[in-house]
Amino acid sequence: MTMTGWDAWAVLLLSAALVYGIRFFGLTFGNRLPRTGPVKRAMDALPGAIFAALVFPALAGAGAPGLAAAAVIFVAVRKTGSVCLAMLMGMAAISLFRLVIPG
């Protein structure tokens, strides 16, 4: 499938409209959400749910070395409190685990 110049512009403009529409509606209607009750609890749970939806499929696809490296990262963040150090330890761990653990 070949995209013409007009198709590319249409995709670009529609993408921009969608992104700014999401931002606009979030800013416009965000203040109208309830401050208590089930809607507040659902909104508070969203960041964790989105993170889990993005991370867990990648971990499942990484196999045993990926799961072992994720455990190293989890422990490193809890012990040191440094996300940067935990990322470096995770990269070293995944490299080492890929050499040692088949999978």
Summary of the structure (lengths in Angstrom):
residues: 103
radius of gyration: 20.8
end to end distance: 36.7
largest distance: 53.7
contacts: 216
relative contact order: 0.07
helix: 86%
strand: 0%
